[in-house]
Amino acid sequence: MIDVKDYMLVQVKDQTVGRLPSKVAGEQFVIQECENCNIYIFDHSATITIDDCTNCRIFLGPIKGSVFFRNCTDCKCVVACQQFRTRDCKKMDIFLCCATQPIIESSTGMKFGCFQYYYPELGYQFKDAGLSIFNNNWSNIHDFTPVADENNWTLLPEDALPQDFVPLPDLEEFKSVRISTELNRSIVPVTRGHRQKNSEELCLVVFFAGVYTTANARKLIDEMAAKDFALVQTKEISMRPDDANRVFKEKAADFIPLLQQGPVVALEFNGDGAVEACQNIVSTVFSASKVFVSESKSSASQDVDNFYNYADMQMGM
């Protein structure tokens, strides 16, 4: 028998509370009327609603469906979900991984950054929640109720760190969760999203489905980061042959047979010399795999547009 109380935190004050990995196991969860709490849900869930909370710091592991914040004030959160929504909220800082476009409604003073978090179980929890670590629209916010000449939301400073907003738990109960908030260990690749680009030069790299797709994508991200190139956005999506023709143009024939193996993972990099750097790394490190890399600086912007316009259309963005 499921005891509903195990899946609720109601009217908790001035405490550190939460759930360890495997304790929520894909069920719904409810957080209500909590005040000045540190709340950690280190597991995947079906949906989570957070109502009437004030001055709380909240970590929510991967949510298969939606997370909905209503009437919350002065809360700081780290959240991974399929859908993100707020209504009647004020002054929230959110480090977000969201598979669809995040929506705010009747909310003000909302600030967003990219999800940046690791613990050993987190990767499996993403899979259990049916979320891809590469599909993150954290900076692409839709304000349902915009106000003329006012901005209800902004992006957090680029150097903002999750642990400065949602501190790591100091409670004995949570010591078993081995957390890291280091950038290069984050389960979700940290992207620049809609921040100002540092350079005119972009580069698109597409890995095709296989046993090592995720590992290869991560390896390239690390190699490019070591050379100070910025990762703008990532996407994991299934493609059909006619889609490949649109995106890969004359190179499509090379890649069409690979599409049946599963979804592709695309990475967009930014920085002077990005195309050459990507080509060099791919030809030396991934010589055994077929990988699409932009051919030149001039074609790269078009590659990026072609791919992401297609991807956004597919995902109904």
C-alpha positions as CSV (number, residue, x, y, z in Angstrom):
1,M,0.0,0.0,0.0
2,I,1.2,3.5,-0.9
3,D,1.0,5.9,2.0
4,V,0.2,9.3,0.5
5,K,2.0,11.0,3.4
6,D,5.3,9.6,2.1
7,Y,4.8,11.7,-1.0
8,M,3.9,15.0,0.6
9,L,5.7,17.8,2.5
10,V,3.1,20.0,4.1
11,Q,3.5,23.0,6.5
12,V,7.1,22.3,7.3
13,K,9.0,25.2,8.9
14,D,12.8,25.9,9.4
15,Q,13.9,22.4,8.6
16,T,16.0,20.4,6.1
17,V,13.7,17.6,4.7
18,G,13.4,15.5,1.6
19,R,13.6,12.0,0.0
20,L,16.6,9.8,-0.8
21,P,17.1,8.0,-4.2
22,S,14.5,5.3,-4.8
23,K,12.1,6.7,-2.2
24,V,9.8,8.5,-4.6
25,A,10.3,6.0,-7.5
26,G,8.2,7.8,-10.2
27,E,5.2,8.7,-8.0
28,Q,3.5,12.1,-7.8
29,F,4.8,14.4,-5.1
30,V,3.3,17.5,-3.4
31,I,5.0,20.3,-1.5
32,Q,2.7,22.8,0.3
33,E,3.0,25.7,2.7
34,C,6.6,25.2,3.6
35,E,8.6,28.1,5.0
36,N,12.3,28.7,5.3
37,C,13.2,25.0,4.5
38,N,15.8,23.2,2.5
39,I,14.0,20.5,0.5
40,Y,15.7,17.8,-1.5
41,I,14.0,15.3,-3.7
42,F,16.9,13.1,-4.8
43,D,14.7,10.9,-7.0
44,H,12.6,10.8,-10.1
45,S,8.8,11.5,-9.9
46,A,5.7,11.7,-12.1
47,T,4.7,15.3,-11.4
48,I,5.4,17.7,-8.6
49,T,3.3,20.7,-7.4
50,I,4.8,23.3,-5.1
51,D,2.2,25.6,-3.6
52,D,2.4,28.6,-1.1
53,C,6.0,28.1,-0.2
54,T,8.1,31.0,1.1
55,N,11.9,31.4,1.4
56,C,12.7,27.8,0.6
57,R,15.7,26.2,-1.2
58,I,14.6,23.2,-3.3
59,F,16.2,20.5,-5.3
60,L,13.9,18.4,-7.5
61,G,15.3,15.4,-9.3
62,P,14.0,14.4,-12.8
63,I,10.2,14.9,-13.2
64,K,8.7,12.8,-16.0
65,G,5.8,15.3,-16.5
66,S,5.3,18.7,-15.1
67,V,6.5,20.8,-12.2
68,F,4.1,23.6,-11.2
69,F,5.0,26.3,-8.7
70,R,2.0,28.3,-7.5
71,N,2.0,31.3,-5.2
72,C,5.6,30.8,-4.1
73,T,7.9,33.7,-3.0
74,D,11.7,34.0,-2.5
75,C,12.5,30.4,-3.4
76,K,15.7,29.1,-5.0
77,C,15.5,25.9,-6.9
78,V,17.4,23.3,-9.0
79,V,14.9,21.4,-11.2
80,A,14.9,18.9,-14.0
81,C,11.5,18.3,-15.8
82,Q,9.6,17.7,-19.0
83,Q,7.4,20.8,-18.4
84,F,8.0,23.8,-16.1
85,R,5.3,26.3,-15.1
86,T,4.9,29.0,-12.5
87,R,1.8,31.0,-11.6
88,D,1.5,33.9,-9.1
89,C,5.2,33.6,-8.0
90,K,7.6,36.3,-7.0
91,K,11.4,36.4,-6.8
92,M,12.5,32.9,-7.7
93,D,16.0,31.8,-8.8
94,I,15.9,28.6,-10.9
95,F,18.6,26.4,-12.2
96,L,16.6,24.5,-14.8
97,C,16.7,21.6,-17.2
98,C,13.4,21.5,-19.1
99,A,12.6,19.5,-22.2
100,T,9.9,21.9,-23.4
101,Q,9.6,25.7,-23.3
102,P,9.3,26.9,-19.7
103,I,6.2,29.0,-19.0
104,I,5.7,31.7,-16.4
105,E,2.3,33.3,-15.7
106,S,1.5,36.3,-13.4
107,S,5.0,35.9,-12.0
108,T,7.7,38.6,-11.4
109,G,11.4,38.7,-10.5
110,M,12.0,35.3,-12.0
111,K,15.7,34.4,-12.8
112,F,16.9,31.4,-14.7
113,G,20.2,29.5,-15.0
114,C,21.3,26.2,-16.5
115,F,20.9,23.0,-14.4
116,Q,24.3,22.0,-13.1
117,Y,24.3,19.0,-10.7
118,Y,25.6,15.5,-10.2
119,Y,25.2,12.5,-8.0
120,P,25.7,8.9,-9.1
121,E,22.0,7.9,-9.4
122,L,21.0,11.1,-11.3
123,G,21.8,9.7,-14.8
124,Y,19.6,6.7,-14.2
125,Q,16.8,8.9,-12.8
126,F,16.9,10.9,-16.1
127,K,16.4,7.7,-18.0
128,D,13.6,6.5,-15.7
129,A,11.8,9.8,-16.1
130,G,12.2,9.6,-19.9
131,L,14.2,12.8,-20.1
132,S,17.2,13.4,-22.3
133,I,20.2,15.3,-20.7
134,F,20.6,17.0,-24.1
135,N,17.1,18.5,-24.4
136,N,17.3,21.6,-22.2
137,N,15.4,24.8,-23.0
138,W,16.3,26.5,-19.7
139,S,16.7,30.0,-21.2
140,N,13.8,30.0,-23.7
141,I,11.2,31.3,-21.4
142,H,7.6,32.1,-22.4
143,D,5.9,34.7,-20.4
144,F,2.2,34.1,-20.6
145,T,1.3,37.5,-19.1
146,P,3.9,40.0,-20.2
147,V,3.8,43.6,-19.0
148,A,4.6,46.5,-21.3
149,D,8.1,48.0,-20.6
150,E,8.8,45.5,-17.8
151,N,10.7,42.2,-17.7
152,N,9.2,39.6,-15.5
153,W,12.2,37.3,-16.0
154,T,16.0,37.5,-16.6
155,L,18.9,35.1,-16.8
156,L,21.1,34.6,-13.7
157,P,24.7,35.8,-14.0
158,E,26.8,33.3,-15.9
159,D,29.0,32.7,-13.0
160,A,26.1,31.9,-10.6
161,L,26.6,28.5,-8.9
162,P,23.7,26.3,-7.8
163,Q,25.3,25.6,-4.4
164,D,25.3,29.3,-3.6
165,F,21.5,29.3,-4.0
166,V,20.5,25.8,-2.9
167,P,23.2,24.7,-0.4
168,L,24.3,21.1,-0.3
169,P,22.4,19.2,2.5
170,D,24.3,19.0,5.8
171,L,21.9,16.6,7.4
172,E,23.3,13.1,8.3
173,E,20.4,11.5,6.4
174,F,21.5,12.9,3.1
175,K,25.3,12.3,3.5
176,S,25.0,9.1,1.5
177,V,24.1,11.2,-1.7
178,R,27.4,12.0,-3.2
179,I,26.7,15.4,-4.8
180,S,29.0,17.4,-7.0
181,T,28.1,20.8,-8.6
182,E,31.3,21.1,-10.6
183,L,30.6,22.3,-14.1
184,N,32.3,19.4,-15.9
185,R,30.6,16.7,-13.8
186,S,27.1,18.0,-14.3
187,I,24.8,15.3,-15.7
188,V,23.2,17.9,-18.0
189,P,25.7,19.7,-20.2
190,V,25.9,23.3,-19.1
191,T,24.9,25.5,-22.1
192,R,24.9,29.3,-22.7
193,G,21.4,29.2,-24.2
194,H,20.2,32.6,-25.1
195,R,23.1,34.5,-23.6
196,Q,25.0,37.0,-25.8
197,K,27.4,35.1,-28.1
198,N,31.1,35.8,-27.8
199,S,31.8,35.4,-31.5
200,E,30.1,35.4,-34.9
201,E,31.5,31.9,-35.6
202,L,29.3,28.8,-34.8
203,C,29.8,25.1,-35.5
204,L,27.3,22.3,-35.6
205,V,28.3,18.7,-34.7
206,V,25.9,15.8,-34.9
207,F,26.6,12.3,-33.4
208,F,24.5,9.4,-34.7
209,A,23.0,6.8,-32.5
210,G,25.3,4.1,-31.1
211,V,26.6,2.6,-27.9
212,Y,28.9,5.5,-27.2
213,T,26.9,8.5,-28.5
214,T,26.4,10.1,-25.1
215,A,30.0,9.5,-24.1
216,N,31.3,10.8,-27.4
217,A,29.2,14.0,-27.1
218,R,30.5,14.5,-23.6
219,K,34.1,14.0,-24.6
220,L,33.8,16.6,-27.4
221,I,32.1,19.0,-25.0
222,D,35.0,18.6,-22.6
223,E,37.7,18.9,-25.3
224,M,36.1,22.1,-26.7
225,A,35.6,23.6,-23.2
226,A,39.3,23.0,-22.5
227,K,40.0,25.2,-25.5
228,D,37.6,27.9,-24.2
229,F,34.8,27.4,-26.8
230,A,31.3,27.9,-25.6
231,L,28.6,25.2,-25.8
232,V,25.5,27.1,-26.9
233,Q,22.8,24.4,-27.0
234,T,22.4,20.6,-27.4
235,K,19.5,18.5,-28.7
236,E,18.7,14.8,-28.9
237,I,16.1,14.0,-31.6
238,S,15.0,11.3,-34.1
239,M,15.3,12.2,-37.8
240,R,13.9,10.7,-40.9
241,P,15.7,10.5,-44.3
242,D,13.9,13.5,-45.7
243,D,14.8,15.5,-42.6
244,A,18.4,14.6,-43.1
245,N,18.3,15.9,-46.7
246,R,17.1,19.2,-45.4
247,V,19.7,19.5,-42.7
248,F,22.8,17.7,-44.1
249,K,22.2,18.7,-47.7
250,E,24.8,17.0,-50.1
251,K,26.3,15.0,-47.2
252,A,22.9,13.5,-46.3
253,A,23.5,10.2,-48.2
254,D,26.4,9.3,-45.8
255,F,24.2,9.7,-42.8
256,I,20.8,8.4,-43.8
257,P,21.6,4.8,-43.1
258,L,22.6,5.7,-39.5
259,L,19.2,7.3,-38.7
260,Q,17.4,4.0,-38.1
261,Q,19.7,3.2,-35.2
262,G,18.0,5.9,-33.0
263,P,18.1,9.6,-32.2
264,V,21.0,11.9,-33.1
265,V,22.7,14.2,-30.6
266,A,23.5,17.7,-31.9
267,L,25.9,20.2,-30.3
268,E,26.3,23.9,-31.2
269,F,29.6,25.5,-30.3
270,N,30.5,29.2,-30.5
271,G,33.9,31.0,-30.6
272,D,36.5,32.2,-33.1
273,G,38.0,29.1,-34.8
274,A,35.2,26.8,-33.6
275,V,34.8,25.0,-36.9
276,E,38.4,24.2,-37.3
277,A,38.7,23.1,-33.7
278,C,35.7,20.7,-34.0
279,Q,37.0,19.3,-37.2
280,N,40.4,18.6,-35.7
281,I,39.0,16.9,-32.6
282,V,36.5,14.9,-34.5
283,S,39.1,13.6,-37.0
284,T,41.6,12.6,-34.3
285,V,39.4,11.5,-31.4
286,F,36.3,10.1,-33.3
287,S,38.0,8.8,-36.4
288,A,36.1,5.5,-36.1
289,S,32.6,7.1,-36.0
290,K,30.7,8.9,-38.7
291,V,30.1,12.4,-37.4
292,F,28.6,15.5,-39.1
293,V,30.7,18.6,-38.6
294,S,30.1,22.0,-40.2
295,E,32.4,22.4,-43.2
296,S,33.2,26.1,-43.0
297,K,32.6,29.2,-41.0
298,S,30.3,30.4,-43.8
299,S,28.1,27.3,-43.9
300,A,28.0,26.7,-40.1
301,S,25.4,29.3,-39.3
302,Q,23.1,27.8,-41.9
303,D,23.8,24.3,-40.5
304,V,22.8,25.5,-37.0
305,D,19.6,27.2,-38.3
306,N,18.6,24.2,-40.5
307,F,19.0,21.8,-37.6
308,Y,17.4,23.7,-34.8
309,N,14.6,25.0,-36.9
310,Y,13.8,21.4,-37.8
311,A,14.3,20.3,-34.1
312,D,12.1,23.0,-32.7
313,M,9.4,22.2,-35.2
314,Q,9.5,18.5,-34.2
315,M,9.3,19.4,-30.6
316,G,6.4,21.8,-31.1
317,M,8.4,24.8,-29.9
